[in-house]
Amino acid sequence: MSAAKKSLNRSGVLAGGNWIIDQVKMIDVYPQREQLANITGPTVTGTGGSPYNLLVNMAKLGLSIPLSAAGLVGKDAFGELILADCKKHKIDTKFLKLSSVAPTSYTDVMTESKGGNRTFFHNQGANAIWDGGDLDFSKTKAKFFHLGYLLLMQTLDGPDDKYGTKAAKLLAAAQSAGLKTSIDSVSEDSDRFEAVITPALKYTDYCILNEIEAGKTTGFKIRKDDGKLDTVALRHAAGALLQLGVRELVVIHFPEGGFARTRKGEDVLQSSLRVPAKDIVGAAGAGDAFCTGMLLGLHEGWELKKCLETAVCAAAACLSHASCTGGMKSLRSVQTLVSKYKYRPKLEKGL
């Protein structure tokens, strides 16, 4: 049976990869080595990781789309917290397994009270050993399989003789079963992008990256020396990602908005909302919120422009809360943020 036939009558999103508990702590100052900093407020515990953020966001948007989780958490308090949260949001956890040999992944986020600068201390935990081997795509009716974050999953980022990486092998299996695939990555200061991300692109239908990740993967410098977006390099990077194997769509997002290019040659550039500084509580999870809005639109078959508009609105909603998903609201509420904040000026005419 062809993949096209297998994809008929499918619905929902199956998301796998990093399951993380974020512990956000406000500190008075970031200390020098062997010095002390004061934690000035209560610890805010929130969601972390691409699939966790995406699925909770989708649940909060309120559409009746089947949601399923895949990955590995520890047999510990954080693992129980994640499973309970999934149950609360009606996220199916039959593919979210428990590990007795590794703890649930967590991140301590140290946020400076003045200025809001954040420093992350991350433990990959069970995410490091998940290989997706227990994920049987023949037992899901999901339409999409989303995998993230590449570069933050030690085993899946590892090499595979046939596919290049184990993540690429997992994505290929999803496509063979009739699911559309999408990926996301973390932004890290390394030269691993080509080795880890490029093999996955051949088995990716929708590639959703930020400008840093897209630039490091393709070699294009998307920001100029003055910090402004280089929209010519942006186009080149999107084209290069398609040439590297992405089947249908490349989406590159950035604080100023988002850009999408299809294999058929359609280009859409969308400015973000003009959210004033006084309304921004935190930027954590904004990229995942953008990804949520984008995938929701693709799942529902919306025009590309509407997908991008929803994506930037979802990102704006995320800015209203310190955690990655606390700011998400119903789809109607998210879309009405346009009337409240308006779009930024167009990034470039004629792109």
N, C-alpha and C positions, 0 to 999 in steps of 0.2 A: 504494500500500500504506500502511495506517495505521501511525503510530508504534508502536502497541500490538503489531501483528503483527511489525513490524521488530525489536522488543525480545525476541521469543521466541528461545530457544536461544542467547542471548548469555551470555557469562561473562567475568569479569575486569575489571580497572581500567586505564584509559588516563589518565594524569595528565600535565598540561602546565603550563607557566608558568616559574617561577624555578628555574634550576639554578645553585647557588651552592656554592663551597668556603669553609667557615668556617676561619679561622686564629685559634685561641684562644690568647692570650698572657697569662700572669700577670704583673702589674706590682706594684711595692711601693707605689706611690701614683699617683693621677691628677694629672699636673702642671699647673701654671698655664702660660699661653702663654709660649713661649720658654724654658721650663724643662725639666729632664730627669727621666725616670722610668726605673727599672731593670726590665728584663724578667728575672724571677726563676726561670723554669723553661723547660722545653722547650715549643715550640709544638705545640699539639694540633690536627691537621688533621681536619676532620669535614665531614659533609654539611650542606647548607643549602638552603633553598627548599622550598616546599610540595610539589611533585611528587617531588623527590628524597627528602625525609624520609619522605613517605607511602609510597612504593614500597619503599624499603629496610626500613621498619618492617613493612610487610605481608609482605615476603619472610622477615623474621626470625620473624614469628608462626607461619610454617610451614604454612599451609594451601595446598593446590595450586590457587591462583587465578592465571590468566594475568595478567601485569603488563607494561605497556607505557609507555614514556616518550615525551614530546613536548616539543620546545623547541629551543633553540639554545645551543651551547657554542662556545668559540673553538678554533682549531687551535693549541693550546698544551699545556703540561704539565698544567694543571688540567683541561682538556677531556679529555685522555687518561686522567687519573685517574678522572673521572666515568664514562667509557665502560667502563673496566676494572672499576669498582665495580658498574656495572649488569650486566656479564657475569657477575661473581662471584655476584650475587644472582638471576641468570636473569631479568633485566628486558629485554624486547625494546626495541631502540633504533632501529628502522627510521624512526621519526618524530622522533628526536633528531638534529638536523642539526649540521654543523660550519660555522662562519663564519670567513672569512679576513680580515674587516674589523673584527671586534670581539673582544676577549678574553673568556675565560670569566669570568663574574661571581664576585666574591669579597668576603668581609667580614673585616676585621681586628677581632677582638673583644678589647678590652682589659679584663681582669678584675682587679680589685684584690684582692690576697691577703687583706687584712683586710676582711671584710664581703661580699666577692663581687660588689660592684657592677660592672656591665658597661657599657662604652661602645663603640658600633659605628661603624666606618668602612667604608662600603659602596660598591662599584663595581658598577653595574647591568650593565656589559659587554654581552655578546650578548643578554641578556634584554631590554634596552631596544629592540632592533630586531626582535625576533620578533613576527610578526603572525599566525601560525597559518595563513598562506596555503598552506603546503605540507602541511597536515594533511588527508588525505583520509579522512573518516569511513566511506566506503563500503568501505574496505580494512581495517577492524578489526571483530572480532567481540566487542569489549569490551562489557560491560553498562553500565559507568559511565564518564563523562568528568569528571574533576576538574580544575578550573582555579584556580590560585593562584600568587602572591598578587595580588589586585587592589590597586591603588594603588602597585605596585612594578614595573609593566611599562609603560614609557613609551609604546610604540606601541599596545599593546592597550588601555591606559587612555584613549587618544585618541578623539576624536569620530567618529561615523559618522552620516550623514544619516538613514538608515532605522532603525537599531537603537539609536541613542544613543551607544554606544561600540563599538569594534572587538571588545572582549571579549564583549559581548552578541551580536554577529553570529556569533562563533565558537561560543558556547553554543547559539544557535538552530540552527546547522548540525548540531551534535551531536544535538540533540533531533530534528531532521527525519530524521536517519539512524537513529533508534530507540534512542539511548543515553539513559540517565538522567544528568542533569548535577548537579554539586555545585561550590560555590565556597568560597573562603577569602580573607581579606584580611590586610593588615598593620595594625597600630595606629600611626597617625601623628597628630601634633598639627597638624591642618589642617581646612579646611572643604571638602575635596574629596569627602567620602564620598557626599553626595547625587548629585553629578554623575557619579561613576565607578561606584559600587556599585548605585545604584537602577536604572539601565537594565538591568543584568545580571539583576536579580531576576525579571524577566518570563520569562526563559529558564532559570531555575534550578529543579530539582526538590528539591534538598536544600541549604539554606543553613546553613553552619556558621561562626559568628563568635564571638569572645569578647565579653564585656560592654561593653568600650570601643568596639569596632567597631559592635556592634548599637546602642548608645546614640547614637553619632555619626551613624549612618545614619538613625535614626528620630526623633532629637531628645529621647529620653527619658533621664533621669538615673538610671542603674541602681544607682549607689552613692550612699549618703547622705553628708552632710558629715562624719560620723564614720567613714566608710570601710566601713560595713556594707552588705551587699547589700540593695537595695530590691526585694523579691520582687513587689510590686505593679507597679512600673515594669518589672520583668523580663517579666512577663506581657504588659503593654501593648506592649513593644518587639517581642516575638515575634509578637503579633497584627498589629502594624503591618507587619512584614516580609511576613507572609502577604498582607495587603491590598495591598502594593506589587507582588505578583505571584508570589511563591514558590509553586510548584505543589503540593508535597506536605508538606514538613517544614521547620521552622526549629529549629535547635539553637544554644543560646547557652551557652558554657562559661566558667568562671571558676575561680579557685583553690579555691573552696569546693565545686565540683561542676559539674553541668550541668543544663540545662532544655530539654525538647523539647516542641514543640507541632505537631500535625498539622493539616492543612486540615480533617480530619473532626472536629476538636475535642478530640482526646486530648491531655492534659497529663501529663508525667512529670518529676518533679524528683528528681535523684539527687545525694547528697552524695559528695564525694571521699574518698579514703582518708586516714587520719590518720598521715601519714608524719612521724616525728620529725626535727627539724633535723639531728641527727647523721647521718641516712641520706640527706640531700639534698646531692648534689654540685653540681648545677646545674639551673636551670629551663629552659634553652634547649631548644626543641623540644617542650615539654610540650603546647602547643596542637596541634601537628601529630600528636603521639602520640594525643591525644584524638580528633582527626579520623580517624586511622587505625582506631582501635577502633570508632568509630561507623560508618564506611563499610563495614568488614568485616561488622558485624552486619546492616546494611541489604542488603548484597550476598547474604548467606546467608539472608535472610528471617526473622531473629530478631524476637522481640517487642521493642518499644521499650525496655522496662525492661532487658532483657539487653544491648541495644546500648549503653545509657548506662553500665551497670555495667562492661562491657568497656572502654569509652572511659576511664572514670576510673582503671581499673586500668592501662591502657596509659600514661596520663599519669604515674601513680605510678612505673611502671617506668623511664620516661624520666628521672626525677629522680635516679636512681642513677649518672649518668654526666655528664661535663662537656660532651660533644658531644650533638647533637640525636637521634642514633639508637643510640649506643653502649650504652644501657641496655635496649634492647628484647630480649625473650626469646621463647620459644615461647608460644603462646596458653595452654597449660596452666599454665606457670610464671607468666604475667602474671595469670591469673584467680585463682591461689592466693594472690596478695598480699592478698586480702581477709582471709584467715584470719590473716595475719601482722600486718596493720596495723589492720584494722576500718574501718568507715565513720565519718566525722564524724557528730555528732548531726544529725538531720533539720533542714533549713534552715527549714522552715515547715510546720506541719500544715495540711492542708486546702487547699493550693495547687491 
